[in-house]
């Protein structure tokens, strides 16, 4: 009897292992097909059809006898709860990129429709970046500039491009597609479009030909390389844009990017660290402006106390990314106006002073009682959630999905409370 029980357990364990291997193998096959079929007409049609009325599809299944009345009721209720506006049509490239963004070596893969929609917006962002680049680089020379003539943000963008190519190529070679997609998205979405591209507009607007030439070459170099890197995941978009990207004659390449010896020298860890500090300052300025509602019509003005003069060479970058009318970097705190300013301090100790009009300050002071009431409500909700997740049987009875949902809710509550505490600390100055 004992031997039979052991044999049964061993057989079940073997079957589980085989099912797991078949599942992983199936997803790897799907991933290979996604990467290998550029046209993906069937894939595009099947996903876009999901945007049709879900309720009508369920009723058609009921009319055909596939669903019972009880199943139809449950299906419609579940669809309305999960997709109140239906499933948006995102296209083949966004779907392919989303699927490949998951770790295919994991036992559990949760497909998120909202993530797929976000990647559709990512596709649009790439399109707009190419459109902007083609519109500005025609005005400047396309010759390869001397490295010393490039500005700090040009060299930073090329350094981050080098990092992206290293990560993406490593991910492709090891079949860790989620590593490659994460590296590509981090670079193209955040570092290139949200940061670097915004810092180039000043030179083109002021017709600064020397700086504009460096920007133009860096823009085309980054986009040419990034489009070739993203092509296995977004073949239709990448092929269309890469063929239309303005570049120097004879510079067209279609192979997957790899780093030559001279390209590796673009990586500058010291500069990346400096720009990270600058971006920390930009985030702090934006946060201050948002708290008090300071917008362009108020001609935003900021004073930065910087005894070492570190931020001076990034003055234009800070102004552009923070949408400031004026920025003063000074080592002397005495130069800061004694009134009408609020301050914040970075982790490095740098002081930021934002000029706030009197009417905006009064408006925030009137909202403080409402914030206090909202804070009390959030604290009660937080205490309730903490009591629930700290219970003795919580991890045993709550499903893994429920635990993830509760953890996400607690993180959201903590973020809201931190924001209210920050506003209250700023308003008391």
N, C-alpha and C positions, 0 to 999 in steps of 0.2 A: 504493500500500500504506500509506504514511504517512497519507494523508488518510482512508482507510478506518478505520485504528486510532483516529485522533482522533475521527472521527464515532461510532465504537462507544463510546468512553469517554464522550463527551458524552451519548449516548443513555442509557447506564447511570446516569450522574449525574442526568439529568432524571427517570428512573424512580424513583431513590431519593428525590429531593426530593418527587415526587408521593405516594409511599407514606407518607413522613413527614407530609405535610400531611393525608392521609386519616386517619392514625392520630390526630393531634392533633384534627382535626375530629370524629372519632368519639368521642373521650373528652370533648370539649366538649359534644357532643350528649348523651352519657350523663350528664354533670354537670348539664346543663339539665333532663333528665328527673328526676334525683334531687331537684333543688331544686323542681321544679314539681308533683310528685305527692305530696300530703300523705298519702294512705292507704297507698300502697306495699305492698298486700297480697301481690302477686306477689313483690316483692323480699323481703319478710319471710319468705314461705314458702320461697323458693329458698335463702336463706341458712341458715335454721333447719334445713333438711333436711340441710345439710352436717354437722350434729352426729351424724347416724346412723352406724352402723357402716361405716367405710370399707372394711374387708376384705370384708364381705358384699356391698357394692356391686360391688367388683372381681370377686368370684366369680360374681356374677350376669352380669357382662359376659362372663366366660369361658364360662359355660354357654350364652350366646346366640351364641357364636362370634365375638364382637368382639375378644377378646384371645386370643393364643396362650399355651401353657403357660409359655414363657419370659417373655412380657410380664406374665403374671399374677404370676410369682415376683418380678420386678423391681418391679412396682407395689406389692405387699404389703410388700416390704422397704423401699421408699422411703416408704410411708405410715407404717410403724411408726417409721422413723427421724425423719421430720418431724413427725408428729402421734401420739405414743405414747398419748395419751388422747383422740384424736379432735379434731375441730374444735368448739369450744364454740359453742352457740347464743347469739348476741349481739343479735339483733333488727335491725329495719330502721334505726332512728335511729342506732345505733352504727355500722352498716355505711356508711350515707350520710355520716356525719361523718368516718369514716376515709378513704373514697374522696375526699372533698372536701378532706382535709388534705394531699393530694399536689399538687405543682405540675404542673398539666395541660399547661404549656408546656414541660416537660422531655421529652426523648426516651425516658427510662427511668423507669418507675414500678414500684416493688417493693411489692406488697401484703403486709403483715405481719399474720397472724392474731392474734398476741399484742397488737399495737397496737389491733386492733379490740376485743379482749376488755378492754383497758385503757379504751377509750372506753365500753364497757358499764358499767364501774365508775364512770366519769365521770357517766353518766346517773343512776346510783344516788346519787351524791354531790349532784347537783342536786336530786333528789327529797328527800333528807334535809334539805337546806338549806331548802327550802320548808316542809317539815313542821315544822322547828324554828321558823321565822319565824312561821308561823300559830299555833304554840302559845304564843308569848310576846308578840306584838304586841297581842293582844286585851286584855292587862292594862294597856296604857298608851294615852295620847291619841294620835290619829292626825293632829293638827294639824301643819302645817309649822312647824318650830322656827326661831328666829332663828339665823343662821349662827354668831354669836359663842357661842351656847349649846352648840354641838356640841363634842364632845371631839376631841383630836388624831387618834385612830384613825378616828373618823367622817369627818373631813375628808380623811384619807388615803385611805379607801375610795372616797369620791366623786371624789377626784383621779384615782385609778387607773381608776375607771369612765369618766371623761372620756377618758382615754387609750385605753381599750378601744374605745369608740364611734368615736373618730377612726380607729383602725386598721381596725376591722371595716368601717366604711362605705367607707373608701378601697379596701379589698380587694374589696368587692362591686362597686363602681363600675368597677374595672379588671379584673374577672373573675379576680382573684388570690384564689381561694377559700381557698387554704392560708394566706394572710396573715390573712384574717378568722377562720378556725377557730383559728389559733395565738393570736391576740389574745384571743378569747373563752375559750379553755381556760386560758390563763395567768391571766386575771382570775378566772374562776369557780372553777377548781380550786384554785389556789395562793393567790392574794391574798385572795379573798373567803372561801372555805370554810376553808382551812388557817390563815389569819391573822386576818382581821377578825372572822369569826363567833365564833372562840374567845375573843376579847377582850370580847365582849358578855355572856358568861354571868354574870360577877361581878355586874353591875348588876341583872340580873333576879333573881338568887339573893338578893341583899341588899335587894331592893325599893327601890333607889335610883331614885325615880320620875323625877327630872330627867334623869339620865344614861340611864335606860331609855327615856325618850321619844325622845331623840336617836338611840339605837341602833335603836329600832323603826322610825322614819321612814327611817333610812339603810338598814336591811335591806330594807324593802319597795321603796324607790326603786331600789336596786341590782338586786334580783331582777326587778322589773317591767321594767327596761331590758334586763338580760342575757337574760331569756327571749325578749323580742322580737328581740334580736340573734341568738340561736341558733335561732330558729324556722325559717329556711330550711333548716337542716341537720338539725334534730331536730323536725320539725313535730308529730309525735304527742305526744311528751313535753312540748314547750313549750306546745302548745295546752291540754293537760290541766291542767298546773300553773298556767299563767297565768290560766285561768278560775277557779281555786280559791285564788289568792293573796289574802290579806287586804290591802286597801288602802283609803285614804280614799274616801268617796263622791264620785263624779264624776271620779275620777282614772284610770279605765280607758282605756287606749289600746292600739291593735292595730297601729299603723304601725311601720315599721322605725325604730329610734332614730336621731335626729340631734341635734346640739348647737345649742340656742338660745344667744343672746348671753349670757344670765345663767348658763347651764350652763358655758360656757367659762371663767368666772371661778372654777370649782371647782378647776381645775388649780393645784397648788401644788408647784413643783419643789423648793423648800427643804424642805418637810415630807417629801416623798418621799425626799430624801437623808437626812434625820434618821431616818426609820423604817428605811431600808436599814441604817444603822449599828446600830440597835436589833436588827434581825433577825440581823445578823452576831454580835452578842453572844449572842442566843438560841441560835443554831446552836452556838457554842462551849460554852455551858453544857450543852446536850443531849449534845454529844460527850463532855464530861468525865463526865457521869452514866452514859453508856453504857459507857465504858471500865471504870469501877469497879463497875458494876452497882447504882448508887444508884437506888432506886425509891421509891414513895410511902411504904412502911412505914418507911423510914429518915428520914422528915421532912427532905427535902433542904434544905440551907441554903447560901446563896452570899453572898460578900462581893465587892463591886465597888469598886475604887479609882478614883474619878472626881474629880480636883481641880477640874474646871470645873463639876461638878454637872449635866452634860448629861442623864444617865440618870434623874434624879430625877422628872421629869414623866412618864416612861414606866415607872415602877416597877411599877404594876399590870399593865401589858402584858407586861413581862418575866416577872413571876411566873406569869401565866396561861399564856403560851406555853411556858415552861420547866418548868411543873408543879413549882413550888418551894413549900416550906412557909414559908420566910422568905428575904427578900432585903434586904441592907443595902448601901446606896450611901453611901460615905464618902470624903471627900477625904484622910483621915488613915490611912496604912497601919498605924499603931500600934494601931488598933482591931481589927485582924484577929487571931484566935487564933494563938498561936505554933506550935501543933502540930495534928495531925489535919486538915490541909488540904493540897490540891494546887492548883497554880496554872497558869494558861495566860495567854498574852498575845496580844491582838488586833493586827492590823496597825497600828491607830491608836495602840498603846501602852497601851491600857487593860488593867489586870490583873484577872483573875478568880480567886477563891479558892473552892474547893468543899470543904465539910466532908465527910470520908470516914471512916466507921466503921473501927475497927482490923481487924475480921474481914474486911472487903472488901479492904482493902489487902493483908493476908496472902494472901488468895485469889489476887489478881493476881500477887503475887511468886512464888507456887508455879507459876503458869502461864508465867512468863517463859522457862524452858528450852524449853518446847514451842514458844513463839513464835519463839525463836531458830532452832530446827530448821526450822520452817515458812518462816522468812525465807531460810535458806540454800537450801531447795528452790525457792523462788520466784525467787531470784537466778539459779540455774542455768537454770531454764526461760526466764527473761527473756533471758539471754545466748544461749541456743539460738535463740530467736525473732529476736533482733537480727542474729545471724549469717545466718539464712535470708533476711531481708528486705533485707539489705545486699549480697547477692550480685550479681555482675555481670549475670546473666541473669534475675534475679527478676522485674523489671517487664516483661520480654519474654515469659517463659514462663507466669507466674502470671496467671490470669484476673482480671478486675476484681472479681468476687464473692469470690474467694479473698483478694485483697489487702485488701478491706474486712473480711473475717473475721479476718485476721491483725492488722490495725490495731486492731480491737475487742478482740482477745485481749491485745495488748500494753498497751492502755489499762487493761484489767481488772487485769493483773499489776502495773502501776505503782500503781494505786489500792490494791491489797492491801498492797504494800510500804510505801506512804506511811502507811497505817493502822498497820502494825506499828511503823514508826519513831516514829510519834507516841506510841503506847502505851509504848514503851520510854523515850522522853524524859520522859514524864509520871511513869512509875514510878520513875525515878532521883532524884526530888526528896526 
